[in-house]
Amino acid sequence: MIPAPAGSCVWLATGFTDMRKGFDGLAALVQDQLRRDPFCGQAFVFRGRQGRLIKVLWWDGQGLCLFAKRLEKGRFIWPAISAGAAAALTPAQLAMLLEGIDWRAPIRTERPQLAG
């Protein structure tokens, strides 16, 4: 679990993001497009074009951390806001998002039946 402090905000970068970006590329997106400080201790979440891959970037006080998750079936629920904007979530909503649950109405996405 991502250690988001209670009361902190999680920012979803709306639209889709090039998932080839790493620490520096995502931090630059936070500064340039979202107009926020990537070193403030809040989490920033990015989704790929197909909606199956997300990356979470956050500063833990010592360095940038990057978490990635890919769903084998289903898609991550994302707000329908224009690209370049940000939507705010609570740490609890982020936990649901990472579990593949619709954070707007908690229902689990499909579970894979076969591996490979």
PELIN-V915905 format. One record per pair of residues at least 4 apart in sequence whose ideal C-beta (glycine too) atoms are under 6 Angstrom apart, sorted by the first residue. I is the first residue (numbers start at 0). J is the second residue. D is the distance in whole Angstrom. If there is no record, write none. Layout:
i=I j=J d=D
i=I j=J d=D
This chain:
i=1 j=55 d=6
i=3 j=7 d=5
i=3 j=42 d=5
i=3 j=90 d=4
i=7 j=41 d=5
i=8 j=41 d=5
i=8 j=87 d=5
i=9 j=42 d=5
i=9 j=88 d=4
i=9 j=93 d=4
i=10 j=43 d=5
i=10 j=85 d=4
i=11 j=44 d=5
i=11 j=86 d=4
i=12 j=45 d=5
i=13 j=78 d=6
i=13 j=80 d=4
i=13 j=82 d=6
i=13 j=84 d=5
i=13 j=86 d=6
i=14 j=82 d=3
i=15 j=46 d=6
i=15 j=48 d=4
i=16 j=45 d=4
i=18 j=47 d=4
i=18 j=52 d=5
i=20 j=24 d=3
i=20 j=25 d=5
i=22 j=63 d=5
i=22 j=65 d=6
i=25 j=56 d=5
i=26 j=37 d=4
i=27 j=31 d=6
i=28 j=32 d=5
i=29 j=33 d=5
i=29 j=35 d=5
i=29 j=37 d=4
i=29 j=43 d=5
i=32 j=83 d=5
i=33 j=85 d=5
i=38 j=58 d=5
i=40 j=58 d=5
i=42 j=55 d=5
i=42 j=57 d=4
i=43 j=56 d=5
i=44 j=53 d=6
i=44 j=55 d=5
i=45 j=54 d=5
i=46 j=53 d=5
i=46 j=75 d=6
i=46 j=77 d=5
i=47 j=52 d=4
i=50 j=74 d=4
i=50 j=75 d=6
i=51 j=69 d=6
i=51 j=70 d=5
i=51 j=74 d=6
i=52 j=69 d=5
i=53 j=68 d=6
i=53 j=75 d=5
i=54 j=67 d=5
i=55 j=66 d=4
i=56 j=65 d=6
i=57 j=64 d=5
i=58 j=63 d=6
i=59 j=64 d=5
i=70 j=99 d=6
i=71 j=111 d=4
i=72 j=109 d=5
i=72 j=111 d=5
i=73 j=99 d=6
i=73 j=108 d=3
i=73 j=109 d=5
i=76 j=101 d=5
i=78 j=86 d=5
i=80 j=84 d=5
i=80 j=86 d=6
i=88 j=92 d=4
i=88 j=93 d=5
i=92 j=102 d=4
i=95 j=100 d=4
i=95 j=102 d=4
i=95 j=105 d=6
i=96 j=102 d=5
i=99 j=108 d=4
i=100 j=105 d=5
i=100 j=107 d=5
i=101 j=106 d=5
